[in-house]
């Protein structure tokens, strides 16, 4: 699992991308979200067409990290219209859970009528 203690923000690249890209290509896509001078202590999440794989890019103090995870069964339920996610939501996403349902449940307001 990724060490999230030093991570400030987690960005989601909202468009599907070619996951055959490596660090060079994905870092260019990440620069469309955040300026390169502000990339440290941030994660960037990418997914492909099939949604079986997910790649996460991180800029460390002395280089890039590229994480990849592939599910044995099922597909990732990718967050829609969510530019950033929390650490808990990242953990949910990596376990194949629906971040969109979690957010809608969390934001729901229950009205009591007696």
Backbone as XML, in Angstrom:
<?xml version="1.0"?>
<chain id="A" units="angstrom">
  <residue number="1" name="UNK">
    <atom name="N" x="0.834" y="-1.177" z="0.000"/>
    <atom name="CA" x="0.000" y="0.000" z="0.000"/>
    <atom name="C" x="0.884" y="1.246" z="0.000"/>
  </residue>
  <residue number="2" name="UNK">
    <atom name="N" x="0.379" y="2.292" z="-0.555"/>
    <atom name="CA" x="1.081" y="3.554" z="-0.662"/>
    <atom name="C" x="1.114" y="4.238" z="0.702"/>
  </residue>
  <residue number="3" name="UNK">
    <atom name="N" x="2.261" y="4.824" z="1.040"/>
    <atom name="CA" x="2.380" y="5.573" z="2.285"/>
    <atom name="C" x="1.756" y="6.950" z="2.082"/>
  </residue>
  <residue number="4" name="UNK">
    <atom name="N" x="0.635" y="7.201" z="2.738"/>
    <atom name="CA" x="-0.115" y="8.438" z="2.543"/>
    <atom name="C" x="0.154" y="9.491" z="3.614"/>
  </residue>
  <residue number="5" name="UNK">
    <atom name="N" x="1.108" y="9.235" z="4.496"/>
    <atom name="CA" x="1.340" y="10.172" z="5.595"/>
    <atom name="C" x="1.837" y="11.529" z="5.105"/>
  </residue>
  <residue number="6" name="UNK">
    <atom name="N" x="2.636" y="11.571" z="4.053"/>
    <atom name="CA" x="3.178" y="12.838" z="3.566"/>
    <atom name="C" x="2.387" y="13.437" z="2.424"/>
  </residue>
  <residue number="7" name="UNK">
    <atom name="N" x="1.242" y="12.877" z="2.095"/>
    <atom name="CA" x="0.453" y="13.338" z="0.950"/>
    <atom name="C" x="-0.557" y="14.391" z="1.395"/>
  </residue>
  <residue number="8" name="UNK">
    <atom name="N" x="-0.580" y="15.521" z="0.668"/>
    <atom name="CA" x="-1.509" y="16.600" z="0.974"/>
    <atom name="C" x="-2.804" y="16.498" z="0.181"/>
  </residue>
  <residue number="9" name="UNK">
    <atom name="N" x="-2.702" y="16.240" z="-1.119"/>
    <atom name="CA" x="-3.881" y="16.188" z="-1.982"/>
    <atom name="C" x="-3.768" y="15.016" z="-2.946"/>
  </residue>
  <residue number="10" name="UNK">
    <atom name="N" x="-4.927" y="14.508" z="-3.367"/>
    <atom name="CA" x="-4.998" y="13.405" z="-4.317"/>
    <atom name="C" x="-5.888" y="13.858" z="-5.469"/>
  </residue>
  <residue number="11" name="UNK">
    <atom name="N" x="-5.298" y="13.990" z="-6.646"/>
    <atom name="CA" x="-6.012" y="14.473" z="-7.825"/>
    <atom name="C" x="-6.449" y="13.297" z="-8.685"/>
  </residue>
  <residue number="12" name="UNK">
    <atom name="N" x="-7.609" y="13.450" z="-9.315"/>
    <atom name="CA" x="-8.151" y="12.443" z="-10.218"/>
    <atom name="C" x="-8.135" y="13.026" z="-11.621"/>
  </residue>
  <residue number="13" name="UNK">
    <atom name="N" x="-7.441" y="12.345" z="-12.542"/>
    <atom name="CA" x="-7.466" y="12.763" z="-13.936"/>
    <atom name="C" x="-8.776" y="12.251" z="-14.520"/>
  </residue>
  <residue number="14" name="UNK">
    <atom name="N" x="-9.661" y="13.148" z="-14.919"/>
    <atom name="CA" x="-11.049" y="12.790" z="-15.213"/>
    <atom name="C" x="-11.264" y="12.093" z="-16.549"/>
  </residue>
  <residue number="15" name="UNK">
    <atom name="N" x="-10.309" y="12.161" z="-17.452"/>
    <atom name="CA" x="-10.479" y="11.527" z="-18.759"/>
    <atom name="C" x="-9.750" y="10.194" z="-18.789"/>
  </residue>
  <residue number="16" name="UNK">
    <atom name="N" x="-10.248" y="9.285" z="-19.624"/>
    <atom name="CA" x="-9.544" y="8.017" z="-19.816"/>
    <atom name="C" x="-8.235" y="8.311" z="-20.537"/>
  </residue>
  <residue number="17" name="UNK">
    <atom name="N" x="-7.203" y="7.543" z="-20.198"/>
    <atom name="CA" x="-5.918" y="7.753" z="-20.863"/>
    <atom name="C" x="-5.305" y="6.398" z="-21.222"/>
  </residue>
  <residue number="18" name="UNK">
    <atom name="N" x="-4.302" y="6.444" z="-22.035"/>
    <atom name="CA" x="-3.602" y="5.246" z="-22.470"/>
    <atom name="C" x="-2.642" y="4.832" z="-21.351"/>
  </residue>
  <residue number="19" name="UNK">
    <atom name="N" x="-2.963" y="3.739" z="-20.664"/>
    <atom name="CA" x="-2.135" y="3.316" z="-19.536"/>
    <atom name="C" x="-0.841" y="2.626" z="-19.973"/>
  </residue>
  <residue number="20" name="UNK">
    <atom name="N" x="-0.600" y="2.561" z="-21.268"/>
    <atom name="CA" x="0.720" y="2.091" z="-21.710"/>
    <atom name="C" x="1.768" y="3.177" z="-21.488"/>
  </residue>
  <residue number="21" name="UNK">
    <atom name="N" x="1.285" y="4.393" z="-21.222"/>
    <atom name="CA" x="2.203" y="5.496" z="-20.921"/>
    <atom name="C" x="2.934" y="5.216" z="-19.620"/>
  </residue>
  <residue number="22" name="UNK">
    <atom name="N" x="4.146" y="5.683" z="-19.573"/>
    <atom name="CA" x="4.935" y="5.557" z="-18.360"/>
    <atom name="C" x="4.965" y="6.872" z="-17.608"/>
  </residue>
  <residue number="23" name="UNK">
    <atom name="N" x="6.013" y="7.039" z="-16.845"/>
    <atom name="CA" x="6.149" y="8.230" z="-16.015"/>
    <atom name="C" x="6.169" y="9.507" z="-16.848"/>
  </residue>
  <residue number="24" name="UNK">
    <atom name="N" x="6.886" y="9.490" z="-17.957"/>
    <atom name="CA" x="7.010" y="10.690" z="-18.794"/>
    <atom name="C" x="5.649" y="11.179" z="-19.283"/>
  </residue>
  <residue number="25" name="UNK">
    <atom name="N" x="4.876" y="10.291" z="-19.891"/>
    <atom name="CA" x="3.577" y="10.676" z="-20.432"/>
    <atom name="C" x="2.577" y="11.063" z="-19.365"/>
  </residue>
  <residue number="26" name="UNK">
    <atom name="N" x="2.532" y="10.293" z="-18.281"/>
    <atom name="CA" x="1.584" y="10.591" z="-17.216"/>
    <atom name="C" x="1.935" y="11.877" z="-16.479"/>
  </residue>
  <residue number="27" name="UNK">
    <atom name="N" x="3.224" y="12.188" z="-16.376"/>
    <atom name="CA" x="3.604" y="13.439" z="-15.716"/>
    <atom name="C" x="3.174" y="14.644" z="-16.547"/>
  </residue>
  <residue number="28" name="UNK">
    <atom name="N" x="3.157" y="14.508" z="-17.855"/>
    <atom name="CA" x="2.669" y="15.587" z="-18.715"/>
    <atom name="C" x="1.166" y="15.785" z="-18.497"/>
  </residue>
  <residue number="29" name="UNK">
    <atom name="N" x="0.419" y="14.680" z="-18.378"/>
    <atom name="CA" x="-1.012" y="14.781" z="-18.097"/>
    <atom name="C" x="-1.258" y="15.401" z="-16.720"/>
  </residue>
  <residue number="30" name="UNK">
    <atom name="N" x="-0.430" y="15.050" z="-15.751"/>
    <atom name="CA" x="-0.574" y="15.595" z="-14.402"/>
    <atom name="C" x="-0.310" y="17.094" z="-14.382"/>
  </residue>
  <residue number="31" name="UNK">
    <atom name="N" x="0.569" y="17.562" z="-15.255"/>
    <atom name="CA" x="0.871" y="18.990" z="-15.315"/>
    <atom name="C" x="-0.315" y="19.800" z="-15.829"/>
  </residue>
  <residue number="32" name="UNK">
    <atom name="N" x="-1.281" y="19.121" z="-16.476"/>
    <atom name="CA" x="-2.491" y="19.835" z="-16.879"/>
    <atom name="C" x="-3.396" y="20.102" z="-15.669"/>
  </residue>
  <residue number="33" name="UNK">
    <atom name="N" x="-3.170" y="19.380" z="-14.564"/>
    <atom name="CA" x="-3.947" y="19.579" z="-13.336"/>
    <atom name="C" x="-3.272" y="20.552" z="-12.372"/>
  </residue>
  <residue number="34" name="UNK">
    <atom name="N" x="-1.947" y="20.428" z="-12.246"/>
    <atom name="CA" x="-1.188" y="21.219" z="-11.279"/>
    <atom name="C" x="0.145" y="21.599" z="-11.905"/>
  </residue>
  <residue number="35" name="UNK">
    <atom name="N" x="0.637" y="22.787" z="-11.596"/>
    <atom name="CA" x="1.953" y="23.214" z="-12.068"/>
    <atom name="C" x="3.029" y="22.303" z="-11.482"/>
  </residue>
  <residue number="36" name="UNK">
    <atom name="N" x="4.086" y="22.060" z="-12.232"/>
    <atom name="CA" x="5.130" y="21.117" z="-11.799"/>
    <atom name="C" x="5.802" y="21.551" z="-10.495"/>
  </residue>
  <residue number="37" name="UNK">
    <atom name="N" x="5.853" y="22.845" z="-10.226"/>
    <atom name="CA" x="6.467" y="23.313" z="-8.982"/>
    <atom name="C" x="5.616" y="22.971" z="-7.753"/>
  </residue>
  <residue number="38" name="UNK">
    <atom name="N" x="4.339" y="22.631" z="-7.966"/>
    <atom name="CA" x="3.437" y="22.314" z="-6.860"/>
    <atom name="C" x="3.097" y="20.832" z="-6.780"/>
  </residue>
  <residue number="39" name="UNK">
    <atom name="N" x="3.820" y="19.980" z="-7.473"/>
    <atom name="CA" x="3.473" y="18.564" z="-7.566"/>
    <atom name="C" x="3.926" y="17.713" z="-6.388"/>
  </residue>
  <residue number="40" name="UNK">
    <atom name="N" x="4.854" y="18.199" z="-5.610"/>
    <atom name="CA" x="5.333" y="17.393" z="-4.481"/>
    <atom name="C" x="4.234" y="17.244" z="-3.446"/>
  </residue>
  <residue number="41" name="UNK">
    <atom name="N" x="4.215" y="16.101" z="-2.798"/>
    <atom name="CA" x="3.251" y="15.756" z="-1.751"/>
    <atom name="C" x="1.833" y="15.618" z="-2.294"/>
  </residue>
  <residue number="42" name="UNK">
    <atom name="N" x="1.711" y="15.261" z="-3.592"/>
    <atom name="CA" x="0.413" y="15.058" z="-4.217"/>
    <atom name="C" x="0.434" y="13.748" z="-5.010"/>
  </residue>
  <residue number="43" name="UNK">
    <atom name="N" x="-0.715" y="13.101" z="-5.113"/>
    <atom name="CA" x="-0.876" y="11.907" z="-5.935"/>
    <atom name="C" x="-1.781" y="12.241" z="-7.103"/>
  </residue>
  <residue number="44" name="UNK">
    <atom name="N" x="-1.545" y="11.577" z="-8.242"/>
    <atom name="CA" x="-2.351" y="11.763" z="-9.437"/>
    <atom name="C" x="-2.818" y="10.386" z="-9.899"/>
  </residue>
  <residue number="45" name="UNK">
    <atom name="N" x="-4.132" y="10.222" z="-10.026"/>
    <atom name="CA" x="-4.724" y="8.932" z="-10.355"/>
    <atom name="C" x="-5.171" y="8.940" z="-11.810"/>
  </residue>
  <residue number="46" name="UNK">
    <atom name="N" x="-4.857" y="7.854" z="-12.530"/>
    <atom name="CA" x="-5.202" y="7.701" z="-13.939"/>
    <atom name="C" x="-5.862" y="6.342" z="-14.154"/>
  </residue>
  <residue number="47" name="UNK">
    <atom name="N" x="-6.800" y="6.290" z="-15.080"/>
    <atom name="CA" x="-7.411" y="5.017" z="-15.439"/>
    <atom name="C" x="-7.536" y="4.925" z="-16.948"/>
  </residue>
  <residue number="48" name="UNK">
    <atom name="N" x="-7.683" y="3.698" z="-17.425"/>
    <atom name="CA" x="-7.785" y="3.461" z="-18.852"/>
    <atom name="C" x="-9.191" y="3.100" z="-19.278"/>
  </residue>
  <residue number="49" name="UNK">
    <atom name="N" x="-9.303" y="2.655" z="-20.504"/>
    <atom name="CA" x="-10.601" y="2.346" z="-21.093"/>
    <atom name="C" x="-11.276" y="1.169" z="-20.408"/>
  </residue>
  <residue number="50" name="UNK">
    <atom name="N" x="-10.525" y="0.145" z="-20.069"/>
    <atom name="CA" x="-11.111" y="-1.081" z="-19.530"/>
    <atom name="C" x="-11.480" y="-0.981" z="-18.046"/>
  </residue>
  <residue number="51" name="UNK">
    <atom name="N" x="-10.877" y="-0.063" z="-17.308"/>
    <atom name="CA" x="-11.092" y="0.142" z="-15.874"/>
    <atom name="C" x="-10.702" y="-1.067" z="-15.026"/>
  </residue>
  <residue number="52" name="UNK">
    <atom name="N" x="-9.850" y="-1.939" z="-15.559"/>
    <atom name="CA" x="-9.283" y="-3.028" z="-14.760"/>
    <atom name="C" x="-8.017" y="-2.556" z="-14.043"/>
  </residue>
  <residue number="53" name="UNK">
    <atom name="N" x="-7.325" y="-1.601" z="-14.654"/>
    <atom name="CA" x="-6.054" y="-1.099" z="-14.137"/>
    <atom name="C" x="-6.217" y="0.330" z="-13.651"/>
  </residue>
  <residue number="54" name="UNK">
    <atom name="N" x="-5.350" y="0.675" z="-12.728"/>
    <atom name="CA" x="-5.281" y="2.051" z="-12.256"/>
    <atom name="C" x="-3.806" y="2.368" z="-12.035"/>
  </residue>
  <residue number="55" name="UNK">
    <atom name="N" x="-3.392" y="3.578" z="-12.383"/>
    <atom name="CA" x="-2.017" y="4.012" z="-12.151"/>
    <atom name="C" x="-2.044" y="5.272" z="-11.301"/>
  </residue>
  <residue number="56" name="UNK">
    <atom name="N" x="-1.075" y="5.356" z="-10.395"/>
    <atom name="CA" x="-0.954" y="6.501" z="-9.508"/>
    <atom name="C" x="0.466" y="7.042" z="-9.618"/>
  </residue>
  <residue number="57" name="UNK">
    <atom name="N" x="0.578" y="8.328" z="-9.843"/>
    <atom name="CA" x="1.865" y="8.992" z="-10.020"/>
    <atom name="C" x="2.135" y="9.885" z="-8.820"/>
  </residue>
  <residue number="58" name="UNK">
    <atom name="N" x="3.378" y="9.850" z="-8.338"/>
    <atom name="CA" x="3.781" y="10.678" z="-7.201"/>
    <atom name="C" x="5.165" y="11.242" z="-7.466"/>
  </residue>
  <residue number="59" name="UNK">
    <atom name="N" x="5.337" y="12.530" z="-7.178"/>
    <atom name="CA" x="6.649" y="13.162" z="-7.267"/>
    <atom name="C" x="7.243" y="13.214" z="-5.871"/>
  </residue>
  <residue number="60" name="UNK">
    <atom name="N" x="8.327" y="12.498" z="-5.678"/>
    <atom name="CA" x="9.019" y="12.429" z="-4.397"/>
    <atom name="C" x="10.061" y="13.552" z="-4.355"/>
  </residue>
  <residue number="61" name="UNK">
    <atom name="N" x="10.855" y="13.597" z="-3.307"/>
    <atom name="CA" x="11.875" y="14.637" z="-3.188"/>
    <atom name="C" x="12.973" y="14.509" z="-4.234"/>
  </residue>
  <residue number="62" name="UNK">
    <atom name="N" x="13.204" y="13.289" z="-4.711"/>
    <atom name="CA" x="14.294" y="13.103" z="-5.680"/>
    <atom name="C" x="13.891" y="12.332" z="-6.927"/>
  </residue>
  <residue number="63" name="UNK">
    <atom name="N" x="12.608" y="12.136" z="-7.176"/>
    <atom name="CA" x="12.194" y="11.438" z="-8.388"/>
    <atom name="C" x="10.718" y="11.074" z="-8.367"/>
  </residue>
  <residue number="64" name="UNK">
    <atom name="N" x="10.328" y="10.373" z="-9.426"/>
    <atom name="CA" x="8.935" y="9.984" z="-9.608"/>
    <atom name="C" x="8.700" y="8.563" z="-9.110"/>
  </residue>
  <residue number="65" name="UNK">
    <atom name="N" x="7.505" y="8.325" z="-8.566"/>
    <atom name="CA" x="7.016" y="6.994" z="-8.244"/>
    <atom name="C" x="5.820" y="6.730" z="-9.147"/>
  </residue>
  <residue number="66" name="UNK">
    <atom name="N" x="5.735" y="5.509" z="-9.663"/>
    <atom name="CA" x="4.576" y="5.110" z="-10.460"/>
    <atom name="C" x="4.043" y="3.810" z="-9.883"/>
  </residue>
  <residue number="67" name="UNK">
    <atom name="N" x="2.823" y="3.853" z="-9.360"/>
    <atom name="CA" x="2.174" y="2.686" z="-8.787"/>
    <atom name="C" x="1.122" y="2.193" z="-9.776"/>
  </residue>
  <residue number="68" name="UNK">
    <atom name="N" x="0.944" y="0.892" z="-9.830"/>
    <atom name="CA" x="-0.091" y="0.330" z="-10.685"/>
    <atom name="C" x="-0.782" y="-0.801" z="-9.938"/>
  </residue>
  <residue number="69" name="UNK">
    <atom name="N" x="-2.101" y="-0.868" z="-10.087"/>
    <atom name="CA" x="-2.848" y="-1.964" z="-9.490"/>
    <atom name="C" x="-3.853" y="-2.467" z="-10.506"/>
  </residue>
  <residue number="70" name="UNK">
    <atom name="N" x="-3.965" y="-3.795" z="-10.588"/>
    <atom name="CA" x="-4.935" y="-4.423" z="-11.475"/>
    <atom name="C" x="-5.806" y="-5.343" z="-10.634"/>
  </residue>
  <residue number="71" name="UNK">
    <atom name="N" x="-7.115" y="-5.216" z="-10.821"/>
    <atom name="CA" x="-8.042" y="-6.069" z="-10.102"/>
    <atom name="C" x="-8.093" y="-7.455" z="-10.744"/>
  </residue>
  <residue number="72" name="UNK">
    <atom name="N" x="-8.219" y="-8.488" z="-9.924"/>
    <atom name="CA" x="-8.387" y="-9.845" z="-10.442"/>
    <atom name="C" x="-9.775" y="-10.012" z="-11.054"/>
  </residue>
  <residue number="73" name="UNK">
    <atom name="N" x="-10.775" y="-9.473" z="-10.374"/>
    <atom name="CA" x="-12.153" y="-9.572" z="-10.843"/>
    <atom name="C" x="-12.819" y="-8.209" z="-10.718"/>
  </residue>
  <residue number="74" name="UNK">
    <atom name="N" x="-13.763" y="-7.950" z="-11.588"/>
    <atom name="CA" x="-14.507" y="-6.704" z="-11.534"/>
    <atom name="C" x="-13.749" y="-5.541" z="-12.134"/>
  </residue>
  <residue number="75" name="UNK">
    <atom name="N" x="-14.323" y="-4.367" z="-11.993"/>
    <atom name="CA" x="-13.733" y="-3.141" z="-12.528"/>
    <atom name="C" x="-13.746" y="-2.066" z="-11.454"/>
  </residue>
  <residue number="76" name="UNK">
    <atom name="N" x="-12.870" y="-1.092" z="-11.628"/>
    <atom name="CA" x="-12.882" y="0.064" z="-10.750"/>
    <atom name="C" x="-14.112" y="0.913" z="-11.062"/>
  </residue>
  <residue number="77" name="UNK">
    <atom name="N" x="-14.732" y="1.421" z="-10.034"/>
    <atom name="CA" x="-15.838" y="2.363" z="-10.195"/>
    <atom name="C" x="-15.215" y="3.740" z="-10.022"/>
  </residue>
  <residue number="78" name="UNK">
    <atom name="N" x="-14.954" y="4.376" z="-11.147"/>
    <atom name="CA" x="-14.167" y="5.589" z="-11.131"/>
    <atom name="C" x="-15.000" y="6.791" z="-10.697"/>
  </residue>
  <residue number="79" name="UNK">
    <atom name="N" x="-14.455" y="7.684" z="-9.868"/>
    <atom name="CA" x="-15.198" y="8.870" z="-9.413"/>
    <atom name="C" x="-15.559" y="9.779" z="-10.578"/>
  </residue>
  <residue number="80" name="UNK">
    <atom name="N" x="-16.799" y="10.243" z="-10.617"/>
    <atom name="CA" x="-17.261" y="11.120" z="-11.691"/>
    <atom name="C" x="-17.379" y="12.544" z="-11.170"/>
  </residue>
  <residue number="81" name="UNK">
    <atom name="N" x="-16.825" y="13.472" z="-11.927"/>
    <atom name="CA" x="-16.892" y="14.907" z="-11.599"/>
    <atom name="C" x="-16.338" y="15.204" z="-10.211"/>
  </residue>
  <residue number="82" name="UNK">
    <atom name="N" x="-15.308" y="14.486" z="-9.834"/>
    <atom name="CA" x="-14.653" y="14.703" z="-8.553"/>
    <atom name="C" x="-13.173" y="14.971" z="-8.835"/>
  </residue>
  <residue number="83" name="UNK">
    <atom name="N" x="-12.727" y="16.230" z="-8.783"/>
    <atom name="CA" x="-11.332" y="16.530" z="-9.121"/>
    <atom name="C" x="-10.321" y="16.060" z="-8.078"/>
  </residue>
  <residue number="84" name="UNK">
    <atom name="N" x="-10.721" y="16.057" z="-6.797"/>
    <atom name="CA" x="-9.821" y="15.584" z="-5.746"/>
    <atom name="C" x="-10.595" y="14.648" z="-4.819"/>
  </residue>
  <residue number="85" name="UNK">
    <atom name="N" x="-9.859" y="13.700" z="-4.216"/>
    <atom name="CA" x="-10.471" y="12.774" z="-3.267"/>
    <atom name="C" x="-9.630" y="12.751" z="-1.991"/>
  </residue>
  <residue number="86" name="UNK">
    <atom name="N" x="-10.222" y="12.241" z="-0.935"/>
    <atom name="CA" x="-9.524" y="12.145" z="0.345"/>
    <atom name="C" x="-8.731" y="10.844" z="0.410"/>
  </residue>
  <residue number="87" name="UNK">
    <atom name="N" x="-7.943" y="10.698" z="1.442"/>
    <atom name="CA" x="-7.156" y="9.481" z="1.630"/>
    <atom name="C" x="-8.058" y="8.282" z="1.855"/>
  </residue>
  <residue number="88" name="UNK">
    <atom name="N" x="-9.128" y="8.472" z="2.599"/>
    <atom name="CA" x="-10.082" y="7.377" z="2.826"/>
    <atom name="C" x="-10.747" y="6.971" z="1.521"/>
  </residue>
  <residue number="89" name="UNK">
    <atom name="N" x="-11.103" y="7.948" z="0.692"/>
    <atom name="CA" x="-11.723" y="7.646" z="-0.597"/>
    <atom name="C" x="-10.747" y="6.955" z="-1.533"/>
  </residue>
  <residue number="90" name="UNK">
    <atom name="N" x="-9.460" y="7.279" z="-1.463"/>
    <atom name="CA" x="-8.453" y="6.571" z="-2.254"/>
    <atom name="C" x="-8.394" y="5.112" z="-1.841"/>
  </residue>
  <residue number="91" name="UNK">
    <atom name="N" x="-8.407" y="4.859" z="-0.552"/>
    <atom name="CA" x="-8.387" y="3.481" z="-0.064"/>
    <atom name="C" x="-9.620" y="2.722" z="-0.544"/>
  </residue>
  <residue number="92" name="UNK">
    <atom name="N" x="-10.769" y="3.376" z="-0.516"/>
    <atom name="CA" x="-11.993" y="2.753" z="-1.013"/>
    <atom name="C" x="-11.871" y="2.448" z="-2.502"/>
  </residue>
  <residue number="93" name="UNK">
    <atom name="N" x="-11.372" y="3.410" z="-3.272"/>
    <atom name="CA" x="-11.213" y="3.230" z="-4.714"/>
    <atom name="C" x="-10.289" y="2.064" z="-5.025"/>
  </residue>
  <residue number="94" name="UNK">
    <atom name="N" x="-9.168" y="1.981" z="-4.321"/>
    <atom name="CA" x="-8.210" y="0.901" z="-4.568"/>
    <atom name="C" x="-8.769" y="-0.474" z="-4.184"/>
  </residue>
  <residue number="95" name="UNK">
    <atom name="N" x="-9.754" y="-0.503" z="-3.312"/>
    <atom name="CA" x="-10.403" y="-1.755" z="-2.930"/>
    <atom name="C" x="-11.615" y="-2.070" z="-3.798"/>
  </residue>
  <residue number="96" name="UNK">
    <atom name="N" x="-11.865" y="-1.256" z="-4.824"/>
    <atom name="CA" x="-12.950" y="-1.518" z="-5.757"/>
    <atom name="C" x="-14.302" y="-1.003" z="-5.312"/>
  </residue>
  <residue number="97" name="UNK">
    <atom name="N" x="-14.337" y="-0.114" z="-4.313"/>
    <atom name="CA" x="-15.605" y="0.417" z="-3.822"/>
    <atom name="C" x="-15.977" y="1.709" z="-4.550"/>
  </residue>
  <residue number="98" name="UNK">
    <atom name="N" x="-17.245" y="2.092" z="-4.460"/>
    <atom name="CA" x="-17.777" y="3.234" z="-5.186"/>
    <atom name="C" x="-17.647" y="4.514" z="-4.359"/>
  </residue>
  <residue number="99" name="UNK">
    <atom name="N" x="-16.752" y="5.389" z="-4.766"/>
    <atom name="CA" x="-16.535" y="6.662" z="-4.082"/>
    <atom name="C" x="-17.729" y="7.588" z="-4.285"/>
  </residue>
  <residue number="100" name="UNK">
    <atom name="N" x="-18.364" y="7.517" z="-5.466"/>
    <atom name="CA" x="-19.526" y="8.361" z="-5.745"/>
    <atom name="C" x="-20.663" y="8.059" z="-4.768"/>
  </residue>
  <residue number="101" name="UNK">
    <atom name="N" x="-20.926" y="6.789" z="-4.512"/>
    <atom name="CA" x="-21.997" y="6.407" z="-3.577"/>
    <atom name="C" x="-21.645" y="6.849" z="-2.161"/>
  </residue>
  <residue number="102" name="UNK">
    <atom name="N" x="-20.371" y="6.727" z="-1.791"/>
    <atom name="CA" x="-19.932" y="7.156" z="-0.464"/>
    <atom name="C" x="-20.161" y="8.647" z="-0.281"/>
  </residue>
  <residue number="103" name="UNK">
    <atom name="N" x="-19.800" y="9.432" z="-1.296"/>
    <atom name="CA" x="-19.970" y="10.887" z="-1.202"/>
    <atom name="C" x="-21.437" y="11.276" z="-1.147"/>
  </residue>
  <residue number="104" name="UNK">
    <atom name="N" x="-22.267" y="10.635" z="-1.966"/>
    <atom name="CA" x="-23.682" y="11.003" z="-1.956"/>
    <atom name="C" x="-24.337" y="10.602" z="-0.635"/>
  </residue>
  <residue number="105" name="UNK">
    <atom name="N" x="-23.905" y="9.494" z="-0.046"/>
    <atom name="CA" x="-24.430" y="9.076" z="1.251"/>
    <atom name="C" x="-23.957" y="10.024" z="2.348"/>
  </residue>
  <residue number="106" name="UNK">
    <atom name="N" x="-22.703" y="10.420" z="2.260"/>
    <atom name="CA" x="-22.111" y="11.305" z="3.267"/>
    <atom name="C" x="-22.764" y="12.687" z="3.245"/>
  </residue>
  <residue number="107" name="UNK">
    <atom name="N" x="-23.133" y="13.151" z="2.053"/>
    <atom name="CA" x="-23.695" y="14.493" z="1.911"/>
    <atom name="C" x="-25.216" y="14.524" z="2.061"/>
  </residue>
  <residue number="108" name="UNK">
    <atom name="N" x="-25.848" y="13.359" z="2.162"/>
    <atom name="CA" x="-27.307" y="13.318" z="2.277"/>
    <atom name="C" x="-27.750" y="13.905" z="3.616"/>
  </residue>
  <residue number="109" name="UNK">
    <atom name="N" x="-28.805" y="14.638" z="3.558"/>
    <atom name="CA" x="-29.364" y="15.220" z="4.768"/>
    <atom name="C" x="-30.685" y="14.505" z="5.047"/>
  </residue>
  <residue number="110" name="UNK">
    <atom name="N" x="-30.788" y="13.960" z="6.219"/>
    <atom name="CA" x="-31.989" y="13.220" z="6.582"/>
    <atom name="C" x="-32.948" y="14.176" z="7.272"/>
  </residue>
  <residue number="111" name="UNK">
    <atom name="N" x="-34.160" y="14.197" z="6.785"/>
    <atom name="CA" x="-35.197" y="15.051" z="7.373"/>
    <atom name="C" x="-36.134" y="14.149" z="8.162"/>
  </residue>
  <residue number="112" name="UNK">
    <atom name="N" x="-36.380" y="14.535" z="9.372"/>
    <atom name="CA" x="-37.292" y="13.777" z="10.217"/>
    <atom name="C" x="-38.665" y="14.407" z="10.161"/>
  </residue>
  <residue number="113" name="UNK">
    <atom name="N" x="-39.642" y="13.612" z="9.884"/>
    <atom name="CA" x="-41.018" y="14.092" z="9.917"/>
    <atom name="C" x="-41.806" y="13.216" z="10.863"/>
  </residue>
  <residue number="114" name="UNK">
    <atom name="N" x="-42.225" y="13.789" z="11.934"/>
    <atom name="CA" x="-42.975" y="13.048" z="12.947"/>
    <atom name="C" x="-44.356" y="13.637" z="13.078"/>
  </residue>
</chain>
